[in-house]
Amino acid sequence: MDEITKVLRREFDAEEGSFLLRLRGDLDWDRTAFTCLERAMRAACERSQSDEKLDRWVAEGFYEVATWVPSWTSHPNFPKPAPDAYFEDCLERFGDLANWFFRGWHDYSEGHVWTDL
C-alpha cells in the first residue's frame, strides 16, 4: 500500500488523528490534517485520471468529504477556522476534488495550479 492510499484509508475510516475524526469528535478544524487529506485527494485524482473504474471505498470517501464536511460545518455554532476566506476556499476545494475525481475534468489536470490553502 502506497502512502497516498494509506492517508486516504486513514482519513476515510476516520482513524485516530484524522481530519475527519477531529472535525466530528472535537469540532476542530485541524489545518495540518486538512492539508494532508487535501494533498492525498489531489494525488489520487492525478493518479486515477485515466482509470475506467474507481474503487468503491475511495469513491465513497470523496463523496462523504465533499458532502458531509460542508453540511457538518454549516451549523452556526461550529467553530469555523479564520479567516472566512480560508474556510470557504477549503470547502470549495473538497468540491473541486470530488468533481475531478468523479468526472476527470480537464480543468483540474494539466496546467491547473492548485494553490496552498
The 8 nearest C-alpha neighbors of each residue, nearest first, counted from 0:
[[1, 4, 5, 2, 3, 8, 6, 7],
 [0, 2, 4, 3, 5, 6, 7, 8],
 [1, 3, 5, 4, 6, 0, 39, 7],
 [4, 2, 6, 39, 5, 1, 7, 43],
 [3, 5, 7, 2, 1, 6, 8, 0],
 [6, 4, 2, 8, 3, 7, 9, 1],
 [5, 7, 9, 3, 4, 8, 10, 2],
 [6, 8, 10, 4, 9, 5, 11, 3],
 [7, 9, 5, 11, 10, 6, 12, 4],
 [10, 8, 6, 14, 12, 7, 11, 5],
 [9, 11, 13, 7, 17, 12, 8, 6],
 [10, 12, 60, 8, 13, 7, 9, 19],
 [11, 13, 9, 10, 14, 8, 7, 60],
 [14, 12, 20, 10, 11, 19, 17, 9],
 [15, 13, 9, 12, 17, 10, 16, 20],
 [14, 16, 17, 13, 20, 9, 21, 10],
 [17, 15, 14, 21, 18, 20, 32, 13],
 [18, 16, 10, 20, 19, 15, 14, 13],
 [17, 19, 32, 21, 20, 33, 22, 29],
 [20, 18, 22, 13, 17, 21, 23, 10],
 [19, 21, 13, 23, 17, 22, 24, 18],
 [22, 20, 25, 18, 24, 19, 27, 23],
 [23, 21, 26, 27, 19, 20, 28, 25],
 [24, 22, 20, 26, 21, 25, 19, 27],
 [23, 25, 21, 20, 26, 22, 27, 19],
 [24, 26, 21, 27, 22, 23, 20, 28],
 [27, 25, 22, 23, 24, 21, 28, 77],
 [26, 28, 22, 25, 21, 29, 78, 23],
 [29, 27, 22, 30, 80, 26, 21, 79],
 [28, 30, 32, 31, 27, 33, 18, 21],
 [31, 29, 33, 32, 28, 34, 18, 80],
 [30, 32, 34, 33, 29, 35, 18, 36],
 [31, 33, 18, 35, 29, 34, 30, 36],
 [34, 32, 30, 36, 31, 35, 18, 37],
 [35, 33, 37, 31, 32, 36, 38, 30],
 [34, 36, 32, 38, 33, 37, 39, 31],
 [37, 35, 39, 33, 34, 38, 40, 32],
 [36, 38, 34, 40, 39, 35, 33, 41],
 [37, 39, 41, 35, 40, 36, 34, 42],
 [40, 38, 42, 36, 3, 41, 37, 43],
 [41, 39, 43, 37, 38, 42, 36, 44],
 [40, 42, 38, 44, 39, 43, 37, 45],
 [43, 41, 39, 45, 44, 40, 46, 38],
 [42, 44, 46, 40, 41, 45, 47, 39],
 [45, 43, 100, 41, 47, 42, 46, 48],
 [46, 44, 42, 48, 43, 47, 41, 108],
 [45, 47, 43, 44, 48, 42, 49, 50],
 [48, 46, 50, 44, 49, 45, 43, 100],
 [49, 47, 45, 103, 46, 50, 44, 100],
 [48, 50, 47, 51, 46, 103, 45, 52],
 [51, 49, 47, 52, 48, 53, 46, 103],
 [50, 52, 49, 53, 47, 48, 54, 103],
 [53, 51, 50, 54, 47, 55, 49, 101],
 [54, 52, 55, 58, 50, 51, 57, 47],
 [53, 55, 57, 56, 58, 52, 59, 47],
 [54, 56, 58, 57, 59, 53, 60, 52],
 [57, 55, 59, 58, 54, 60, 11, 8],
 [58, 56, 60, 59, 55, 54, 61, 53],
 [59, 57, 55, 61, 60, 56, 62, 54],
 [58, 60, 62, 56, 57, 61, 55, 63],
 [61, 59, 57, 63, 11, 58, 62, 56],
 [62, 60, 58, 64, 59, 63, 97, 65],
 [61, 63, 59, 65, 60, 64, 66, 58],
 [64, 62, 60, 67, 66, 65, 61, 59],
 [63, 65, 61, 68, 67, 62, 66, 60],
 [64, 66, 94, 93, 62, 63, 61, 67],
 [67, 65, 63, 64, 68, 69, 62, 70],
 [66, 68, 70, 63, 64, 69, 71, 65],
 [67, 69, 71, 70, 64, 66, 72, 65],
 [70, 68, 72, 71, 67, 73, 66, 90],
 [69, 71, 67, 73, 68, 72, 66, 74],
 [72, 70, 68, 69, 73, 67, 74, 23],
 [71, 73, 69, 74, 70, 77, 68, 79],
 [74, 72, 70, 71, 69, 75, 77, 76],
 [73, 75, 77, 76, 72, 71, 70, 78],
 [76, 74, 77, 73, 72, 78, 79, 71],
 [77, 75, 74, 78, 73, 79, 72, 26],
 [76, 78, 74, 75, 72, 79, 26, 73],
 [79, 77, 76, 80, 26, 27, 28, 72],
 [78, 80, 77, 81, 86, 28, 72, 83],
 [81, 79, 86, 82, 28, 78, 83, 85],
 [82, 80, 83, 79, 85, 86, 84, 78],
 [81, 83, 84, 85, 80, 86, 79, 87],
 [82, 84, 86, 81, 85, 87, 80, 79],
 [83, 85, 87, 82, 86, 88, 81, 89],
 [86, 84, 88, 83, 82, 87, 89, 116],
 [85, 87, 89, 83, 88, 84, 80, 90],
 [86, 88, 84, 90, 89, 85, 83, 91],
 [89, 87, 91, 85, 86, 90, 84, 92],
 [90, 88, 92, 86, 91, 87, 85, 93],
 [91, 89, 93, 87, 92, 88, 69, 86],
 [90, 92, 88, 94, 89, 93, 95, 87],
 [91, 93, 95, 89, 94, 90, 88, 96],
 [94, 92, 65, 96, 90, 91, 95, 97],
 [95, 93, 65, 91, 97, 92, 96, 98],
 [96, 94, 92, 98, 97, 93, 91, 99],
 [95, 97, 99, 93, 98, 94, 100, 92],
 [98, 96, 100, 94, 99, 95, 61, 101],
 [99, 97, 95, 101, 96, 100, 102, 94],
 [98, 100, 103, 104, 96, 102, 97, 101],
 [99, 101, 44, 97, 98, 103, 102, 96],
 [102, 100, 98, 99, 103, 97, 58, 104],
 [101, 103, 99, 104, 98, 100, 97, 48],
 [104, 102, 99, 100, 48, 101, 105, 98],
 [105, 103, 99, 106, 102, 107, 98, 108],
 [104, 106, 108, 107, 103, 109, 99, 111],
 [107, 105, 104, 108, 111, 109, 110, 99],
 [108, 106, 105, 111, 104, 99, 109, 110],
 [107, 109, 105, 111, 106, 110, 45, 104],
 [110, 108, 111, 107, 105, 106, 112, 45],
 [109, 111, 108, 112, 107, 106, 105, 113],
 [112, 110, 107, 109, 108, 113, 106, 105],
 [113, 111, 114, 110, 107, 109, 108, 115],
 [114, 112, 111, 115, 107, 116, 41, 92],
 [115, 113, 112, 116, 111, 92, 88, 89],
 [116, 114, 113, 34, 38, 112, 37, 89],
 [115, 114, 85, 89, 88, 34, 86, 113]]
